[in-house]
Amino acid sequence: MTTVVPTSEEDPILSVVRFTAEMSWAEAGPEVAEPQVASLCLEAQDCMIAGRWFDLASLMLTSADLVFPKASDKDLECIFTIICNLVKKPESLDEMLEMAKLLSTKVAQQPNDKPAIRLKILFNLYNLLENPYSRFYVYMNALKLAMNGKVIEHIIPSFKKIDSFLKEWNLGVHDQRELFLTISNILKEHKSSPKETFKFLTKYLATFSDEDAHTMEEAKEEAAYTIIEFVKSPDMFQHDLLDMPAVAQLEKDTKYALIYQLLKIFLTQRLDAYMDFHTANSAILNSHGIVHDDCIAKMRLMSIVDLASKESGQIPYHMIKDTLQIEDDEVEPWVVKAITAKLIDCKIDQMNEVIRVTRYTERVFGQQQWLSLREKLATWRGNISNVITTIQANKVTEDATQAIQGLAIR
């Protein structure tokens, strides 16, 4: 954050007003420029005396906007440091918010004109603010500026701090929704990390509930995109997308019903269901850039997990072969792939041609899985409690026995 150090007797605010006014009126000649500059300085002084900080910020922004293409980055940073410091002047939080809106909106208004320095100005403004919602508003303008000004690389590192930002900002559902959607659009544009894009898209979709039926329509396209990204991903095998109302609405949608059906296959069914779907809908898959061979590979791994969940921990080789539609000598390599992907833990019994599964990953982790986990934890807690009670009882018995033996010796 830039620190303002006064270097002359004139107030820094008036110095900026004079500097920007002189630069913006320079081409008009001294006869026209001098009265205009004097008038602007007088108006700025009146605002300062009266404590009209919003009006002063508006006045200074008008001149600063005119000189933006002419001034150096260093001068612009100094100019806007003085202007942005005005947000600390009002005593009212509402007025601070209005000034933050004014400043950030104005700075982000011309994203193609020196976008990098504009983004730096917004970051400086963000650091000056104390009100959490004002900070959120400025950050949103920074996101839009970065995207429109093609300086996305400068804003992406901040996404790692979003969870801490959310705690600080304490946003409502609609603001969270706007934030997650904007970030996911930036990541789509940047094409840097499909997993990160997917993460923020699912956060966006999770903001919709059954009560949002009137607004959920807007999420259809993003829900379909998220499903496609899940299907394409070679290393995503578990999700609770089916439990999200924003995704569930696609089941009966004329445009996206088949996309929803595909998700259901990948999260709840086996390879044969996918093969039937592909036979009937290969054109749809191709239109979304979904590679058939990649889907087969993923569904084979998903099918092993499904077998593990339904065969009481012991799966014969022939069942794996038939389910995965592979040859005999491919069974063990596919089991190893599932182990490598951390989808199952098992022992391969080559002699008896079975695999003995000790752990598998749930493909869907929704309400039912949470309830099951709760029951297991309750059972585990009860067992631990019984062990502790038994140990304590044995300890009491042992102490009593030792005491009796001590008395007998005496």
ABEGO torsion letter per residue (X at the ends): XBBBBBABABBAAAAAAAAAAAAAAAAAEAAAAAAAAAAAAAAAAAAAAAGBAAAAAAAAAAAAAAAAAABBAAAAAAAAAAAAAAAAABABAAAAAAAAAAAAAAAAABAABGAAAAAAAAAAAAAABABAAAAAAAAAAAAAAAAAAGAAAAAAAAAAAAAAAAAAAGBBAAAAAAAAAAAAAAAAAAGABAAAAAAAAAAAAAABBAAAAAAAAAAAAAAAAAAAAAAABAABABBAAAABAAAAAAAABAAAAAAAAAAAAAAABBAAAAAAAAAAAAAAAAAAGBBAAAAAAAAAAAAAAAAAAAAGGBBBAAAAAAAAGBBAAAAAAAAAAAAAAGABBBBBBAAAGBBBBABBBBABBBAAAAAAAAAAAAAAAAAAAAAAAAAAAAAAAAAAAAAAAAAAAX
